[in-house]
Amino acid sequence: MRKHFLIDTSIILDNPDNIYLLSDGGENSIYITNVVLEELDHKKSERTNMGYFARSFFRTFIGSDVTPLPKRRGRSKAGDHFYGFKCDYGIEKGKVPLIVIHRESYDAANERNDQKIIEIAHSYNLKLITNDISLKIIALTKGIKTESFYENAVSDYKLLDFFHKPGAINPNASIKEWSQYEEMDESGRPRFFIMVGGAKEECHFNRLYENPALIIAPHNLEQKFMLAILTHPQNKVTTVSGSTGSGKTLMALQAGLILCQQDMVDGIVYLRNTIEAVSSNERLGYRSGDEERKLSYFMYPLFSAINVIIEDLRKKSLKNAVEYSGDVNTMESKSATKRFIEKNNIEMVDLAHARGVTISRKFIIFDEAQNASPADVKLLGTRLGKGSRIVFLGDLEQVDNPYLTKDRNGLVTLLKKAHTHDFIAGVQLRNTIRSEISKWFGQNL
């Protein structure tokens, strides 16, 4: 039975291909309002992934003729017009019919655009498809049929596990490449392994401490596994989940320094999706300074990790204390921090600026992956060139992107893939090392 879907802006900004997926090979009718088109038009100039997705959507119209269509049955208004387009999704997918509803005068003219979209859904009895939770709630309270569209959602993400311990095997745990094991020898002492190449490989963690590039030693077993996997010659892609203070960024940075020292990569690229505050005066474009200064506001996890390393370097020798003399600052890069960044060939990149380039022989740290969509992750992954390695970091309890949820975001999608695909490694950090205060707030609020 044919379904009639009215698409909200959030669906397209999540992934322009969602229109193709919702059409189900032309079995369903897809509608969009002039309000959504206007919102996308405002977004297309932004140098963000949302801007890129808005531009990608409009490009599907290239070559399409516009066909005036009769109005759909419903509570139409004078000035309502229906137009048919064919959105081109390429040779493999083909073209998808899209119906644009243009309303010249909305009853909710002085209201937010959400109310105008709801008005159209009500007028023509269309099911509203939106990933905007607030819009979904408002629509449901007004009796509008509403659904979200979360492709690759993972409903059981809390059951995903990669660590196996004697007597505590989780029936949902993954027995696959890069899985981590603890086993007891004949004397009752623990031994640790990871699955590599279809066989268990013993982890001699003491070798990590012998590496001359090791500055910050791992604090617990989880961090030891993470560092061992990230620096393993055969590892290419890793996803690491952990709460605030579990040491994700610090251990990833330390792994990058080891890989550079071993000449396995030529440098480190720190990258994250710049999710901005809702308030307009807190958005990236409203921040003071040039582009580098604006971007630095989002790089505080990297600066914090660097400054922890600098403090340890200063303690180890007078030479280091002299080399890294000067200020360090968690929220921006001061002189000592800049010196470390330059010496270790560390680049800081916004996800939107990674598009259109090929990143070769680099160790990429993608932080806050829970705020990136699966489409964002795919976009970045296709940018990786020969010799590059990547680790995705994030906290599933800290989803700030209004169009994503705990069970549907880039990080949880990768964790699910790591549970079923041998190509990608999964690591979970469950111990908070920052402070007892941080741990308490994470567990109790």
N, C-alpha and C positions, 0 to 999 in steps of 0.2 A: 504494500500500500504506500502510495506516494506521501511523503511528509513535506511540510512547508516550514522552513527554518528562517527566522530573522536573525542575522548575524550582528553581534555587537563588535565594537572596535577592539576589545580585548582579545577576541578570537584571532583576528588578523595580526595583531601585534605579538601574539604568542608564536604564530607560524602562518605565513600566507598560504601554505599548502593545506591548512585546515579546511578551506573552502572546497578543495578537491576531495578531501576525505569525507566531508559531510555530504557532498553530493552523491556519494556512493555510486559512481559510474553513471550519473544522470538520473538515478532512481528518485532522488529528492530535489525539491525546488529550493533554491537559495535566494534570499532577499537581503537587501541592505538599504539603509535610508540615506538621504542626502546629509543628515546630521553626522553619520559615521564617516561619510566621504570627506566632510569638512574637517573632522577631527584628524583623519589620516593625512589630509593635506597639510595641516599644521605640523604634524609629526615628521613629514618626509624630509624636512630641511635639517633635522637634528642629526648630530654626529654621534648617534647612539645605535645600538642594535634595533631598537624600536623604530628609529628613523630609517634604518636599512630595510626592515620588514615592510614599512609603509611604502617605500619606493619600489620594493619588489612586487608588492600588490598592484600598484598602478602600472607597472611594466607589463603585467599580464593582459592589460587592455590594448596594448599596441597591436594595431592591425584589425581591431574589432570594429565592426559597424554597430551603430546604435539603432535599435528598432523600437518605435513606439508600440506599446502593448495595451490591450484593454485592461481596465481596472479589475482587480480581484474583488469578488463579492465581499461585502462587508459594509461598515459604516464609513463610507468614503466621504470626503469633503471636496467642495469646489476648489480647484487648484491642485488636486492630487494628480500626479502623472506617474505612469509606469514605463520603464525603459528596459529593453533587453540588451545584454552584452554577452560576448563570448570571451571568457578569461582563458588565455593560452598558457598551459602548464607544461609545454614541451611535447616532444614527439612521443615519449613513452606514455605520458598521462593524458595528453589530448586537451581538448577545450571543454570548459565547464560553463554552462549557461548561468548567468547572474542577472537578477532582476533588481533594478534600482527603483525605489519608491521615493519620489520627490514630493514633499508637501510644502506648499508655499506659505501656509499660515497654520502654526500649531496652537492648539488651545493652551499648551504649556509654554507659550512663547517666552515668558519671563522666568521660567524654571531652568534647572540644569538640563543638559542634553540627555541625561538618563531618563528623565520624565518624558521627553519627546520620543525616545525610542520605545518606551513602554506604551505611549499613546498609539504609535503605529501598530505595534503588536496587538493591542486591544481592538483597534479599528478593523483589522483584517484577519483576526483570529489566527495569528502566526505564533509558533513556538519560538520563544526567545532563547538563543544560545549565547551564553556569556560566561566568562571566567572571572568577571568582576563580582566578588561575593556580595558587596553592598547592593549593587544593581539587582542581583538575583533575589535577594531577600525582599527588596522593595517590590519587585515584580510579582513575587509569590503572594505578598500581602494584598495585592490588587487583583488577584485571581488570574494572573497571566501564566500560561504554561511555560515553564522555564527549566532549562538544563544547562549544566556546564559541559565542556568538552575537554576532557583531560586524557589525551592520548598518552600511553606509556605510564599510566598511574600505577603505583605500587602500594597495594592496600596492606601488605604484611611487612613493611620495611623494618619493624622492630624485631622481626624474627630472622632477619638476615644475619648470618654469622660466618666468620672465616677462621675461628680459632677452635681447636679441638684439644680437649684435656681428658686424661684418663678418668672414666667413671662419670663424665659429665657431657657426653656427646649429645648435642642438640639434634633431634631428628630432622630439623630443617637446615642443619649446617651443610655447607658445601664441601664435598670431597673432590677437589679439583686443583688445577694448577694454582700455585701461590698460596694455597691454604696453609695455615700455621698450626703446628702440633707441639704438644708437650707430652713426653713419654718418660717412664721411669726405667732406669737400668737395673741390673741385678742387685745393686747395693741400695736401691731406693732413691738414688739421686736423679733429679730431673735432667732430661736432655731435650733439646729443641730442634725442630725441623721445619722446613718449608718444602712444599711439593714443587719440583722444577723438572720439566721434561718427562713427566709421568712417573717420577721416582722421588722419594723423600731425600732431601739433601740436608745434612746436619748443619745447623747454624753455630759457628764458633764465634760467639759474640765478643770474645776477648780480642779477636782480630780487629774489631771496630775500634777498640781503644788504642790499638797500636798504630793506627793510621795517622800520619803526621798532619793531615788536614783536619783532624777531629779537634774542634775547639770546645763545643758543648756536648758533653757525654749524655747519652740517653738516660733518663731517670728511672725507667721501669721496663718491664718485659714488653709491653705494647710498643714503646718507642724503639726498643732494640729491634723488634721484628720490622717495624716501619723503615728504619735506617738500613737494615740488611736487605730488604726488598728493593728499596729505591736505588741502592748502589749496586745491585746485582747486575752483572753484564747482560743477562738475557731479558731483564725487565724493560718494558717500553712505556706502559700505561698503568697508572695506579690511581685508585680513588681512596681517600682517607676521610672518614667521618669521626668527629669528636667534639665534645662540648668546649665552651670557652675555657681556656687555661689548660687544655690537654697537651699543648705543645706541638700542634700540627704545623704551623708556619715555621717555628724554630727548627724542628727536625727536618722539614723539607728544605729549608735554607742550608742547613748543615750538610744534607745529602748533596745538594748542588755544589757546595764547595769541595766535597770529596770527589765528585765526578769531574769537576774542572781540574783538580790536582792530578787525577789519573788520566787526564787528556781524553776522557770519553765524550766530553762536550766542550764547546768553546766559550760558554758563558751561561748566565742565568737570566731568564725572563720572568719577571713577576707580573702577573696579569689578574685582573678581577673585573667584574661587571660593576659599573658605577651606579648603584641604585641610589637615587637622590631622595632627599626629604620631600614631603608633600608641599610644604611651605615654599612659595616661589622664591623668597629671598634666601633660601638655603640651598637652592639648586646650583649645580656646577657652574652654569653660565653667570650666576650672580655672585660667585665667590670673587674675592679680590685677587689680583695678580695675573700673570700670563698663564698660558696653557699648562706649563709644567707645574706652576704653583697651584693651579686649580686641581690638577690630577693628584698632587701630593696629599690633598685632604683625604683621599680615599686609600692612601698607601700606608696608613699608620700601622697595620699589622706587620708589614715588612720592616718599617723603621724600628718598631719595637723589638723585633727579632734581631735585627742588625745591632741595635744598641746593647742588647744582652750579650751578644758575641764580643762587641768592642770592650765592654767592661771586663770580660774574662781575659781578653788579649792584653789589656793594660796591666792586669795582675800578674801575667806570666813573665813579662820582661820589661826592662826599662826602654828597650828599643821600641816595643809596641806602644808603650805609654807615650813616647815622644811622637811616633808616627801618627797615632790617633789622639793627639792632644786637641783640645778645643771642645766645643759644645756638641752634645747629642740631644735629640729631642724626639719624643715618641710621635708627635703629631706632624712634624715636618722634618726635612733633612737639613741638619746643620753641618758645620764644617767637618767634624769627625765622621759623621754618617756619610757625607758625600765622598770623602776620601775612601772609605770602605767600598762604596758602590762602584767608584771608578776603578779601584785596584782589582776588584773581583769581576769586572765586566758584567754588572747587573743592570738590566734594563727594566723600566717600569712602563707598562702598556695598559691602556684602557681596552676592553674587549672590542669596542667599536672601531678602534684603530688597527686591530690585528687583521681585519678583513682586507683581502686583496694582496696580501703578502705571503711569502713562503718562509717559514722559520726553520732553518736547518742547523743541525749540530748545537742545539741549545737544550738546556734543562728548563722546562716551563713549569712554573708554579701557578696554578689557577686557583686563587683563593675565593672563598665565599661562593662556591659552586651551587649552593642551595638557592641562591638568588639568580641563577641563570636557568633559562629554559632548556629542555632537551635540544631545541633547535639551535640555541646559542652554543651548546657544547659541540654539536655536529659541525657548526660553522667553524669553530676554532680547530677541531680535530682535522678537518680537511685542509688546514693551513700548514700542518706540520710536514716538514721536508725530511730528507735523509739525515739520519744520525740524531734526530731529536728524541727527547723523552719528555713525558709530561706527568704531573701529579695533580689531581683535582682534590681540593680541600674544602671542608665545610661542616656546618653544624645543622642538622635537620630540625633542631628546635629553634632556629633563628632565621626563619624565612621572612624576609622583609619585602619581597616583590609582591605587589598586590594581586598579580595574576597567577601566582603559584601557591602551592600548598605543601604541607609536609610529605604527602604521599605522591606528589607530582612536581618534580623539579629536576634540574640537571644532575644534582648530586645523587638523589635516590635512584634515578634512572641508571646511572653508572654503577651504583652498588648492586642493583638487580642484575645488570649485565655481568658484573664481576662474579656473581653467584652462579652464572650459567655458562660463561665464556672463558676459555683458558687464556685468551689474549690479554685480559685486563686483571690486575691484582686488586684485591680489596683488603683494607686494614681498618680496624675500628679502635679508637682510643677512648677508653671509658674512665680513665683516671684523670682527675683534675690536679694539676701540680702548681697552679698559680698561687693559690692561698686557700686557707680554710674558709675565709669569708666568701670568696668566689664559688667554692664548692657548695657551701650552704645555700646560697642564693640560687644556684643552678638546680639543686635538688628539692628545694622547699617552696619556691615561688613560681 
